[in-house]
Amino acid sequence: MEIKQTTGYPSIDKPWLKYYPKDADKIEPINLTYYEYYIKVNSKYLNKPGIEYYRNVISRYDVIKNSDIAAKILNYLGVKKREQVLFGMIGVPEAFYIIMGLSKIGAGANIVNITYEKDLLIDSILNSKFKVIFVLDVFYDLFEETLKMPEMSNKKIVVVHFSESFPKFIRLITFKQRFDLKKKFDCLAKTYGLNISYYDDLIKKSNSMPDVEIAKYDKKLKFLTVYSSGTTSKAKGIDLSVDSIIYMARNHELADLGTDENTASLHKVPICFSTGINNNFLLPPLVGMINVLDPVFDKKTIGKSFLQHRFKIGVAILSNEMWEAVSNSKLKKDTLSNLTHPIAGGDGASIYRQLEIFERLKKFGCKIPLYSGAGCTEVGACATTILRQAYKAGTAGVPLPQVNVAVIDETGEQLKYNQSGELCYSTPMMMLGYTNNINATRNSFIYINSEKYYKTGDIGFVDEDGFVTYRGRKSDFIVINDNGIEKKQYLFEVEEIVKKYKSVIDCEALGINLNDNKYKNVIVHIQFNTQNADFIKRTVIEIYDDFKNILPLQSVPIAIKIRNDFPVAKSGKRDVKKLLSETDNFLYVKDNNVYDCSLKDL
């Protein structure tokens, strides 16, 4: 048998390809729009369920029919090819129909980040180019100030009812809310001279509207503009082509993730993020899955999302915090029996934490440990994934078959296996660029061996089997003064010390500034799998000893906070701002003793 020679460089050797069919890495031209690809994939299953929304089951035939109506409405509103409409919505069926309709006419959607603070939301809207905006009626309070702006007087505003696709008996229950919201929008239109119409009224008029021809595939079309969460830096608009979704579907097929037309995929991630719109909303129908739309993102009700649907969930993408909430919910013993892909974001959770969550999920019929995957908006949301045939705990899995990965140092030189540096991806799912920011787009790419890669800003490494391990953000550091020499202290290096303890479920290290000092100090939030106070006290002392033995003196955390869980932001990610605002109920260690403290007193 021929032994393949290795160079030691992941991007050249591509060891992950052994897990895929032969030639799976070959990128063939597909050249189809989203609308065309949906019809191609689902043509044999038109009578099968396509969408479930609060127990209302919509066939794939009706999904296409409703999308054709959406295309006629968009044409009636004057939306032209290559234009974008503005989206102030979450993942309701009408959002899917309108995106399909946009694809049919050759236009795109700019999906504003509804998790932003109001001033940032207003700013992002006013800096967008659009003639038509779709707003969900339940977001009246969120968009009220924006709609009052003089700039909105020449826009066409279409209000979509959140309850539009509810089953009839639920629509009756929500009739008063719907009526009251319509009165508010009507009052706004009259007071500020706004051109406001309602999507349900336009549907009624659609019979008299002309049919729309299917637009040709356009590689350079800004099909979607989505936004970074802003958790690590200022949020950016990111323009994605339709290939970001089409090739994600193709890679899904090549990876043989074991789904079919009977598999239900739960949608819970907001569509203003790439994972939400791409992997969690638009991807499932392209690989034949049933889209179970449940767009309200809340830890308190997440258990009901698995209980209150006609189809048992097979695929679900949630953060580790949300999976933890699922595991603590009141479910039936078989609620999770169909779950074949419980997918958690690649947020650096410890192996022990994910195993702890899995042990709890097993009570409800789950047979599969949490799958990890990772990527970023700029590479179409997902670059690596755990496979049924390739699993290694503690990693983010292996690159998808048509994805290449390289690791570089500070100078841009490529690193070898197991050497930590910045992770870079080359993929057909890559973004077109940052919205209206040519310089940022240019600076985010690097060429390695004549191949174009996106620089993620994440630190990690690749092992000889092709598994990618994420360590943390390149920007996640503080500057310390180590004996007169300024050095970087990566905060994930502090977290790695804590995560070695099996009793630790999760932790977060943060840099804070006390008393206006030039240099920041480190604090650590820790979640244990026990509430035994004596055990926690002993473990905290052990962890602190490790800090002193491993870290420079200036990097040793000055305080530790023990917590039962971590706060979750509207984006579904950890709420770091909330953690930074907490100052009380901390601990500090001195002379092998643990004392209570407030950050204000340090």
N, C-alpha and C positions, 0 to 999 in steps of 0.2 A: 504494500500500500504506500502511495506517495505521501510523504510528510510535507505539509505546507510550511514553507519558511516564513518567519515573522520578522518584521522590521522593528517591532517595539512601539510603533506609532498606531494608535487606534484608527485614525482616519484612512490609513493605507491598508492595514490588515483587515479591518471590518469583521472582527471575530463573531459579532452578533448574527451574521448572515447564515451561520450554521443552523439557526433555529427556524429559518424560513425556507420556502420552496426555492428550487434553483432559479436563478435569474430574477428573483423577487425585487432586487434593487434596480432593475432596469426601468427607467421612467419613460413610459410610452405616452405620446400625445393623446389626450382624451377629447379636448376641444368641444365640450358640451356646456351649456348653461345649466344653472341649478334646476330650472324648470324642466329642461329636457332630460337631465339625469334622473330626476325624481320619477318622471313618467317611464323612462327606460327600466328602472329598477323595479317599479311597482306595477308594471303593466299586467303581470300574471296574477296579481293579488288585489285587484281593484275592489272586490267585495269584502276584503279583509279590513278589520279595524285599522285606521290610520292614526287617529287622535282620540284620546279620552280626556275629557275636561269635566271634572266634578261629576263623574259617572255618566256623562253624555258621550256616547261612542259615535264617532264620525268615520265613515268608510273612506278608503283612499280615493275612490271615485268621487265622493263628495268633497274631499280635500282639493282635488283638481278642479272640480266645478266651481267651488268657492274662490279658488285662486284665479280662475278665468274671469269671474265677476270682479275681483279686486283689480285685475289688469284693465278691465273696461273703465272702472272708476278712476284709476290713475290716469288713464288717457283722457277721460272727461275733465279731470282737474288740470290738465295741461302739462303733465309730467313728460319730459322728453328723454330721449336716449342719452345716456351718460350723465344725466342729472341725478342728484340725490334728494330724497325727501328726508325730513327730520323725524325721528322716532322718539316719542316720550312714552314708552310702553314697556311692559314686561311680557313674559311668554304666554300670552293668551292665543287661542286659535286664530283670531283676526290678524295678529302680528305675523303668524306663519303665512296666512293667505296673502297678505300684502307684500311680504318679501318674495313669495313665489310670483306674484303679479308683477313686481318690479323686475324680476328676472325675465319674465316673458316679454316685457317691453324694452328691456336693455338698460334699465336704470338701477339705482342702488339706494341704500339706507344708511343714514348717519344716526347711530343709536346713542343718544345722549345718556350720560351717566346719572341715573336717578338717585344714586347714593351720595352724590355731591352735596355740599352745603349750598344754600340758595344762591349766594353771591357767585360762587364758582359755576353753578348750573346756568345762571343768567349769562355770565361771561362766555361760557362755551357755546351757548345757543347763538348769541349775538355775533360771534366770530365764525359762524357756520354759513355756508352758502346753501340756500334752499328757498323754494317758493311755497312748498306745502309742508305742514307739520301735522303728524298724527299724535293725539294726546289721549291717554286713557282717562275716562271720566273720574275715577277714584283718585287721580293725581291732581285734582283741581287746586288744592292748597299748595302743592309743590310748584305748579306752573303759573299760579295766579299773578305773581309779580312780573314774571317774564311776559305774559300776554298783555299786560298793561303798558309795556314799553311802546313808544311811538313807532319803533321799527317793525312792530308786528301788524300794523294797520294795513300793510299791503301784502300780507301773507294769507294763504288759504289754510284755515285751521279746521281739521277734521277730528271730531270727538268720537272715540270708540267706547262703547259701554263694556265695562269689565264683565257684566253678566250676559252679554250678547249671546254666547254659546252655552249658557247654563241650561240644564234640563228645565222644562216648563214649570215644574212645581217649585224649583229653587228660584226661578225668575220671578214668580209671584211673590215670594218672600222678600225679594230685594227690590220690588217695584217702587216703594217709597223712597229708598236711597237713590235709585236711578232718577226718579222724578225730581227730587230735591237738587241733585247735581245738575240736571239739565236746566233748572231754573237759574242756577248760579252762572252757568256758561251763557245763557240767554241774556242775563242781566249784564254780564261782562261785554257781550257783543254790542248791546244797545248803548252802554255807557261810553265805550271806547271805539265804537265804529269798526268792530272787527268782523271779518268774513268767516263766520263759524257755521259749519254744517255737521251733520251727524251721520256716522257710517251706516247705521240701519236705514236711514232715509235714502242714502245713495244706493244701497242695495235694491230698494224698491224701485228706483228709477233706472236700474241697470238694464232692464229688459229692452228699453228704448235706445240704449247706447250701442254703438257699432262694435263688432268683434275686433280683436287686436291680433295682428300677426305675431308669430314668435320671432323675437330678435335673434340675430346670429351671435354665436360665442364671441366675446370680446375680452381678450387676455388682459388688457390694460384698464378695463372698467373698474372703478372704485365700487365694488359691489357692496362692501360693508365698511363703515368706519366705526371702530369700537375704541374703547378707552382703557388705558392702564388704570389700576386701582388707586395709584397714588400713595401706596403704603411705603414705598422705598424712595420715591422721588416725586417731583411734580408730575401730575397725571398728564398723559399725552394722547392725542388722537392718533389712531393707527389705521391706515388704509389697507384693506385686504381685497384681493381679487377673488373671483369665484373659485380659482384653483386651490385656495386655502382650504376650502370645504371639499371640493371634488376629490383632490388627492388624499385628503384625510380619510375619505370613504374608501378609496382604492387601497390605501395602506391597511385599513381595518380589515378588508377582505383578505389581503395577502398575509396578514398576521393570524388569520383563522381564529378569531376571538370567540367563535362558537355561538353566534346569534343567528336568529332566523325571523321569519315573518310572524312568529307567535311569541317573540320575546318582547316584553314591555320594558321600556326605558323611562325612568323617572326624571322629569325636568325640574330642577330646583335652583340652578345657578342663574342669577340675573343676566339677561341677554345683552346688557351693555358691556359685558366682559367677553373676551374671546372664548374662554371655556364655556361660558353660558350659551352664546349664540352658535358657536361652531360645534363643539363636541356634545353639548347637552341639549340643543334645540334643533339645529339643521342637519346634523350628522345622522341621528338614528333613522330617519325615514330613508336616507340614501343607502342604508345597509339592510333595509327591510323591516326595521323594528317598529313597534307600536309606540307612538309618542304620548306618554302619560304626562299631561301638562298640569303642574301643580306649582304655580310660580311664587307663592307666598313663602318667603324664606324666614323661618322662625324656629328656634330650638325647642320652644314649648309645644309646638304643634307638629314637629317632624315625624313623630310616631304615627300620627293620623294619616300622614302621607303614604305610609305603607299599608295602612289598614283600610282606608276608605276609597278604594278603587275597585273596579270590576276585574282588573287584571293584576295578578301578583307580579311584583316588580322583579325583573331579571337583571337589569343594569341600573346602577345609580352612582353618580359622581357627587361626592360630598366632601367637605373638609373633615379632618379628624375630629374637630370639636362637634360637628353635626353627627358624625357616626357615634360619638360617645353619647350624645343626646338620644339617638335611636336606641342604643343599647340600654339606656336607663328608662325607656318608655314602657308603657303597659301594653304589650302586644300578645297575640295568641301564639301558641307554641309552634305553629306552622306558618306564621306570617311571612317569614323570610326564606321559606323552603325553595322558592324558585330563583333565589338570588345567586346568579353565577358570576357576576362581576360587581362586587362591592368595591368601588374605586375611590381611593382617598388621594387628595392632592399631595404633591411632592413637597411638603412643607417642613421636612426635616424631623418629623416625629420619631421618637425612639422606637426600636424594635419592641421593647417591653410594653410600651403604650399600645401599639397596634395589636399585639397579642392579647393584652388585657381587654381591649374592645371586642376582639373576635370571640374570646371566651364568653362574654356577655351576649353577643349576638347569637351564639350557638343555642341559647335557651329558646330562641324563636325560629329554629330550623335552619339557620345559616350554616352551610358546610364549607365555605370558602374563606380563607383569611383575606384581610384587606389587600386589594391590589394597589400598587403605587404607580403613578405616572407623573411626568413632569414636562415642562416646556415653558412657553411664555406666549403672550399675544402675538409678538412679532414673528413667530414661526408657526402661526396657525393654531396656537394653544397647546398642542401635544407634540412632543418629540420622542419621548421614551415611554415604555410601558412594561409592566410585568405581563408575561405570557403564561398560559397553562403549561407550555413546554419549557418555559424559562423563568424560574422563580429564585430569587435570592433575597432573603430578609434583609431589611435595612437599606436597600438600594431603590432607585427609581426605575428599575427595570433596564431593558435594553433599547437602543434606538429602533424606531419603526423601520421597516425594510428599505424604504426609499429616503431615509434620513442618514446623514453622515455626521460624525461628531469629532471634534478636535479639541485639545486642551492646550492653552497657550500661557506663557509667562508674561510678566510685565512688559517685556520688549516685543511681544508678538511671536516669539519663537515657540514652535510646537513641542509639547512635552510628551513623555512616554507613559506607559501603563503605570497606574498607581501614583503618579505624580500630580499633586494638586495645582490647579491653575484655573483660568477662566474658561468655562465651557462655551464652545462655539458650535453652531449647527448649520449645516447646509441641507436644504429641503425644498421641494417644489411647493410647499405650503407657505413659504416666506411672504412677508408683507410686501406691498408695493412701496411703502415708505411711511414716515411720520407726516401727518397732515400739515401742509403748508410749512414744512421745515426741511429744506433740502440739506442743510449742513448737518443736522442731527441724523438724517437718514444716511448720508455719506459716511459719517463717523461711526455708525453702528455696524458697519460691515468690514470684513477683512478677507483678503484672498490668501489661501494656503494651497500651494501646489496648483495654482491657476483655478482653484475652486472657490466660489463665493460663500462665505460663512457669516452668520449673524452672531455678534458678540453679546452674550446673554447678560453679563454682569454678575453671573453666579459662579462661585468657586466650587470645584468638585474634581473628581477624577474618574477614570475608566479603568476597569481591571482587565485581565487577559481573556476573560470570558465575554467581555463586551458590556458588562453591567456598569451603569452610571450611578455614582454616589454623589449626591448634593451635600455640601457642607454649609453653605450660607452665601449671603450677598457680598459681592466685592466691596460695596459701599458701606457694609455693616461693620464699622470699626470706630474706635476712638483713638486719639493720639495720646500717648503717655510719655512722660519724661523718665527714662530709665537711666539713672546715673548720669544725667546731663545730656543724654542722647535721645532725640525724639524718635519714637517708633510707633508703628501701627499695632493695635491690639484688636484682632478680629473678635467680635462678640460670639460668633459661633464656636470659637475655640474654647471659650468659657463654658458654653452650653454642652459641648462634647464631654467635658469632665463630669458634668452632672448626670448626663444621660447614660453613663456607664453603670449607674446604680439601677438594679432591677426594680427597686421600690419606687423609682421615679417614673411617673407617667409622661410628664412633659415639663419643659422649662423655657424661659425666655430671659435672656440677658439684655440689659439696656444700659445705655450711657446717659448719665444725668449730670447736670452742672450744679454744684452746691456753692452758694455764697459767691457767685460770679468769679469762680476760679478760672484760670486759663485752660486747665485740663479737666476733662470730665472724669467722673468716677463710675464704676460698674455696680449695678444692683442686679439681683436675679430673682425672678418669680419661679416657684417650683410647685408642681402638683404631684403629690404622692398617691400611691394606691392604698394607703392606710390612714386612719385618723388616730392611731396610737401615738399619743403625745411623747411618751418616753422614747419610743423607737425613732420618731421624727427628730427629736432632740439629738439623739446619738448619731443619727445619719448626717444631720446638718454639721455636726462637729467633724465627722469624717470627711465630708465634702470640703469643708473649709480647710482642713489639713492638706487635701489634694490641691486646692487652689494655691496655697502657700508653697507647696513643693514643686508645682509645675509652672506657675505663672510668675512673671516679674512682679515685684512688690506693688507697683503702681496699678497693676491690673487685677489685684485681688479684690473681689466684690466687698463693698463696705456694708452691705445689708442684703438680707434675704427675706422674701415674703412667701409664706406657705399659703396656697389657695386651693379651693375645691374644684375650680374650673377656670377657664380663660374666657374673657368677654369676646364676643363676635361682632364685627362691624356689619353694616348693611350689605357690604360687598360679599359677605360670607367668610371673609378672612379674619384673622385675629385682629382685635381692636387695640393696636399698639398705643394710639393716642390715649385711650382709656387707662391703659397700664401706666403710662407716663404721668397721668394726672393723680395717681394714688400716692399718698405720702404717709399714711398711718398703717399700724399693725405690721411693722417690719421687725426683723430679728437681726442682732449682730452677735458675733462670736468674739470672746476675749478670754484668754487663759483657760481654754477648754470649757467654757460656760456659755450658755445662750441667754441673751437678754432681750427684752422687748424694747422697741424704739420707734420713733417717728423720723422720717427723713428731715423734717424741719429742725430737729435737735442735733443732727450730726454736723 
